Amino acid sequence: MTSSEKLLVKSTNIWKAIYIVRDGRSTVVSYFHFLKEFEPEWEYSIEDIVVGDCEFGSWTDHFKAWAPKQRSNTLLLRYEDMVCNPSSVIKTISEFLGI
């Protein structure tokens, strides 16, 4: 299946969503190493990943499509905060979900 055949569906705004964002630079490097290890037949360069010439497009396009800062019922979390201060993030998530 090619990326043009995949259908990724975003949930409607009536359901709560948690969007986790990671620094784009770290994301690109991490995804590059993931592809090298798990999909070695795909020959993407760092540049390909930055501009979105890869399986799932660019980090920027994904973030813009979700628009988590403007989307109702969406909690925007930073990956770096989850790593550095998990207890605070868990509290934020539980408050958002009402549990």
Helices and strands as residue ranges (DSSP letters): G 3-5, E 17-21, H 24-38, H 46-51, H 59-66, E 74-78, H 79-84, H 86-97
